[in-house]
Amino acid sequence: MKITDILSQKKLTLSFEVFPPKAESSYDSVCSATEAIAATGPAFMSVTYGAGGGTSRYTLDIARNIQEKYNVPMLAHLTCVSSTRETVRERIADMKNAGIQNVMALRGDLTPELQNSDRTDWPYHYAVELIRELKESGDFCIGAACYPEVHPESSNQREDIAHLAEKVAAGANFLTTQMIFDNNLFFNFMYKIREAGITVPILPGIMPITNAKQVERAIKLSGSFMPQRFKALVDKFGSNPDAMKQAGIAYATDQIIDLYANGIQNVHVYSMNKPDVAAGILANLSAVLGQNA
Ligand code: FAD
């Protein structure tokens, strides 16, 4: 099933993101966790793609396994920045053969090593080039990333949104945001992208923070703004794992309810291979999820 068909339903949909193992030794435990998340019945699930393609084969293996066993529509991520054209074409063909209809087309991060290398001969410099390649390769439903707080490489939001519009013009069917902890940033961003003529569905990305260490990692990776209300919660519960988990799930639930109450129907949850977190959010929203928009 295509994600655009899921997003057009008139009800709240929740999708969950998982990531592949970094080493073969943890493949089985990651599979068990992703299967447990699939068993909760999300609208769809996404599987990230290891930067530089290191663990890339697991992305497809996990996506195919979940789709076949649980009938949950899958979104497989794909990055392009340090890949050859042959590798990207091979991955696209593999996805087609595996019955994957939805692809998240990403550039991938520029590591310091990549930043310092000569990029003139690279086949892909930006995600938009991968989106064009996917468009030519088949009938995929294509997702792309967006940044309510501006991508760190962009000098300003206007420029960033102009590049986002190029991705949509090239064929991106929906957008998912970098994680946000303050919904107002998302609402402001929505106004600006709609004003720029971008009309495709946009899914806010919500990351339930369930332990104090995750906070540092999340800020380092995303640069996302942490509201005072959120910082207070981490200060109070950060040293008590059970309390922090409960509070993190409650905070994410509250964000989702606020988004839905203000007209946002589709929310993507960075569930980080944690079935208990996915189940906690779904339990908190059981009556809300049953309501038509
Ligand atoms: P792009 O859209 O190419 O944008 C990158 C930067 O270049 C932006 O500043 C943009 O404004 C600018 N730009 C774009 N086009 C042009 C142009 N034509 N000329 C000049 N500048 C331009 N990383 C992974 O490795 N694996 C994953 O699975 C993964 N999943 C992600 C999922 C989501 C929802 C998000 C938000 C990010 C994800 N990332 C993932 C991280 C992502 O790879 C990085 O944020 C990366 O730095 C940018 O990727 P992009 O696809 O947004 O790039």
Residues whose N, C-alpha, C, O or C-beta is under 5 A from the ligand:
A	BS01	FAD	T48 Y49 G50 A51 H77 T79 A105 L106 R107 G108 D109 L110 H125 Y126 A127 V128 A145 C146 H151 E153 S154 E159 D160 H163 T176 T177 Q178
